[in-house]
Amino acid sequence: MKNTVKLILLALVLQSAFSAKAQEIDINYGYQFGTKFSGDSDYLSIDAGNQLGVSFGWSFSDNTVAQITYNRHSSALLI
């Protein structure tokens, strides 16, 4: 059952991708420098780290667009 659903979803994605007017792939990368914000008695600290993202987009008409985005952030906020 699960394989059938996956196969149907894959077929729909491929069919919609080929019927789109325009397609785009965007890749982005960024770097967060570590910093520390001091308050009255506490502080916030952000570790240094990078950010990587990729987006897939399809334009079907002037008013219809579909986009899938994945972002990965490796920096952490410490309180």
Secondary structure, 3 states (H helix, E strand, C coil): CHHHHHHHHHHHHHHHHHHCCEEEEEEEEEEECCEEEECCCCEEEECCEEEEEEEEEEEEECCEEEEEEEEEECCCEEC
